Amino acid sequence: MKTKEIKKVVDRLKDALHFYLAQSPIREMDLDDRVYMNLAQVVWPFVREHPYYGEDLFFSALSWYIEKYESLPENVQESDAENLIREIKNIFDINKQKHYLVVPLQGSTLERDFGFDRFHFLKEDGEEGLVQRISEISQIEVKRTFEFFEHTKKSRSKDFLQSNLLVIEVENQTENIRQSAYRIAQNCIDIILLLNTGIEHQVNTKARLFRHNLGWLKENSHVAFLSTDGWRCGHGFDWQAHLQCDVDIDFLEEGIVQQKFVELYNLFNFKSTDEFTYKVYNSFTLYSKAGVQRIKQNENSVALLLYLTAIESLIAEGRNEKRLRVSAITSRLIKYENMTQAELSRKLNDMYNRRNNFVHGGVGTYWTDEKEELELLEKVVAKLILRMIDISGKLNIREGESKWHAWEKYVNCVFDNIIFGIEELTIE
């Protein structure tokens, strides 16, 4: 631990102990006490990166540590500060628990149950069968599981168990699960949609026809989570939820697709201050929002803007020649079905011009072949995000250089090669 920072903890701990224990009767702790918050502020940097950090638990652990002192100690040393930090981290470890997030995949089709990593996909075959299999996965007795979902149906969504389900195992503090359950579920569904679009696979026509008959279900906006302790069970929700999953999810049985799914899940659902991860997730979010605008809202012009902005954010941020970069670099980095690089480049150039006409003059709200062009653009963005992640793992990153800077340098070299014939950077 850094000596300078640990000395600050010693000083603030000494102040807090004196404030609470120096008089009789002992003063009660309060979050509004300045000495308490001063101590919390210097301890927090030591524990904030803990994988099971929870804010409420952090303050509780801090209070428990102070309350252990029955009288004012003669002296506070660095070992006391280190013990405080160690004990808080230990409490994080002790209080973590495995939770099981249950997400209805409304609109999806599935031939049979399958699972990988921490994910379980369950085919809808009646409520009783689903409850039984969730009970087996979670090791929570059937009666408790049944009662929980009866409550879910009555208080949240009556059709919660009328679809195929995704069950996700997540180990963390319950307070963190309450805050993140919806976002984890939304990310998983959006990852499924991105992989379905960005990776070539056999389309199940029969499944597609069947999905058109599922429109009678009430749209779900909730995520359920269970754990062995009853008080840890609950629900996640968001007013802007878009949890429909109108795809045949059997393609996720392929090993390579499962690897990509886990990679994207880990990238988007764990704490990271790395700029590269932020940029990829931002582009992924824009891509997902564009799909909502195109499919649910029928706002094709908005979808066009969002799709192209998702591309810009990855390969043209801060550059002037955005239209040229979007059309030239994207068509170099990805392959699109039977189109040549030149054909894809011209198509992207046309769509960017349409975007400019709409943004700067309000022209072209509707255009010929807009459905086909937006489907093409959806695939292009999905393929580009997947290609970017693939390339980023092969970049030659120098000591002290960020992954995002290395990616920008690579993209700029691709562009210079296209325009000036300059040699491209090689990737491992």
C-alpha positions, -999 to +999 in steps of 0.1 A: +000+000+000+012+035-008+028+051+023+014+086+017-021+074+012-021+050+041-009+078+064-040+098+054-061+068+065-042+067+099-049+104+104-086+102+095-091+070+115-075+087+145-099+117+141-129+094+138-121+073+168-114+104+189-147+120+178-168+089+186-150+075+216-135+104+235-166+112+255-191+092+275-216+080+265-200+070+231-214+092+203-235+074+176-221+074+141-239+093+114-232+095+076-235+132+079-206+135+104-177+152+087-151+130+104-169+099+092-170+110+056-134+122+057-124+087+067-146+071+040-130+093+014-095+082+021-104+045+025-125+043-006-096+044-032-082+013-016-113-008-019-132+006-049-117-018-074-126-049-054-147-072-077-174-074-051-174-038-040-208-025-028-214+010-016-239+002+011-217-026+024-187-004+023-203+021+047-216-007+069-182-023+071-166+010+080-191+015+108-186-021+121-149-016+123-151+016+144-177+000+166-153-028+175-133-003+196-147-003+231-125+026+242-102+052+226-068+036+218-036+052+229-023+053+194-034+045+159-007+030+136-004+021+100-012-015+109-046-004+122-053+014+088-042-017+069-064-039+091-094-017+084-089-019+046-083-057+048-114-062+069-136-043+045-123-063+016-129-095+036-165-084+043-170-079+005-158-115-001-180-130+027-212-112+016-210-120-021-236-145-033-245-163-065-277-149-081-296-163-110-310-137-134-340-149-154-348-131-186-378-139-209-366-140-246-399-129-260-403-136-297-374-161-299-375-197-311-355-226-296-353-263-305-340-275-272-323-265-239-285-258-240-260-239-219-224-227-218-202-208-194-227-191-170-256-190-194-286-214-197-311-212-225-344-229-217-371-239-242-406-228-232-426-260-227-451-249-200-446-231-167-442-262-146-413-275-167-395-241-167-398-237-130-385-272-124-354-266-146-347-232-130-349-249-096-323-275-108-299-249-121-302-227-090-305-255-064-334-236-049-363-258-039-391-261-064-418-248-040-399-215-033-391-211-070-427-216-080-439-191-053-414-165-065-425-167-101-462-166-091-454-133-073-435-121-105-465-129-127-489-111-104-468-081-097-447-076-128-456-095-160-483-121-163-466-136-194-432-139-177-430-177-182-447-178-216-414-175-236-380-192-239-358-181-210-322-171-204-308-178-170-275-161-161-254-170-131-239-138-116-219-137-083-219-103-066-234-083-038-272-082-039-272-044-040-251-045-071-274-071-087-305-050-079-288-020-097-274-039-127-299-068-134-318-050-161-286-037-178-270-072-178-302-086-193-304-059-219-268-063-228-272-101-233-302-096-256-284-069-276-254-092-279-276-120-292-290-096-318-256-083-328-241-118-332-272-130-351-266-101-375-228-100-376-220-137-379-230-157-409-252-187-400-281-208-414-314-190-411-343-212-398-372-201-420-397-223-401-387-206-369-391-172-385-426-180-395-434-192-360-422-160-344-449-140-362-475-158-341-461-146-307-475-111-308-502-118-283-477-118-254-477-087-232-444-070-237-421-076-208-398-050-192-387-069-161-358-092-151-361-116-121-332-127-100-332-155-074-307-166-048-306-192-020-314-165+006-349-152+002-340-116+010-316-115-020-344-123-046-360-095-065-366-078-099-348-054-123-368-029-144-363+000-168-390+022-183-370+022-216-365-016-217-364-033-250-361-070-241-377-085-271-355-111-289-371-119-322-345-144-335-339-181-337-314-186-309-303-221-318-273-205-337-258-199-302-251-236-299-221-231-323-188-231-303-173-200-321-205-180-315-205-190-278-169-178-275-179-144-290-209-142-267-188-147-236-161-123-248-187-095-254-205-102-221-172-099-202-163-068-221-196-050-214-206-062-180-175-057-159-160-025-144-135-010-167-120+025-171-102+016-202-110+040-231-111+012-257-138-007-238-158+025-234-156+033-272-167-002-282-196-002-257-207+032-269-208+020-305-226-011-294-252+010-276-257+032-306-261+001-328-287-013-304-307+020-302-307+021-340-323-013-341-351-001-318-357+030-339-358+009-371-378-021-360-401-008-332-405+029-339-402+028-377-380+059-375-356+050-404-339+084-406-330+083-369-318+047-374-296+059-403-280+085-381-274+062-352-258+034-374-235+058-391-226+075-358-217+041-344-192+036-373-179+072-370-172+067-333-148+038-341-129+050-371-134+087-377-136+105-343-119+139-344-112+136-382-125+159-409-129+135-438-156+115-420-176+104-451-145+093-469-132+074-438-165+057-432-169+044-467-132+036-474-120+021-441-151+001-433-152-016-467-115-025-462-119-039-427-150-061-433-164-084-460-201-081-468-217-111-485-213-110-523-203-073-525-168-062-536-149-037-515-156-010-541-193-018-542-197-016-504-176+016-503-199+033-528-230+021-510-217+035-477-208+068-494-243+071-508-259+065-474-235+090-457-246+116-483-282+108-475-274+113-438-258+147-446-288+158-466-311+149-438-290+165-410-282+197-429-313+202-449-340+179-437-340+162-471-348+125-478-368+114-448-380+085-470-361+070-498-363+040-522-350+007-509-346+022-474-355-012-457-329-031-477-302-004-472-308-002-434-306-040-431-273-038-450-261-010-427-271-030-396-250-059-407-221-036-416-220-021-381-223-055-364-195-069-385-173-038-378-177-040-340-168-077-341-139-071-364-126-043-343-126-065-312-108-093-332-081-069-345-076-052-311-064-085-297-036-087-323-023-052-323+013-046-314+008-023-284+039-005-271+048-001-235+028+028-221+005+030-251-033+025-246-052+000-267-074+028-280-044+047-292-030+016-309-064+011-326-065+047-339-030+044-352-039+011-370-070+027-386-051+058-397-025+036-414-053+017-432-067+050-444-032+063-455-027+030-474-060+035-493-054+071-501-016+073-505-004+037-508+016+039-476+024+005-460-002-007-435+007-016-399+009-054-396-011-072-369+001-103-351 
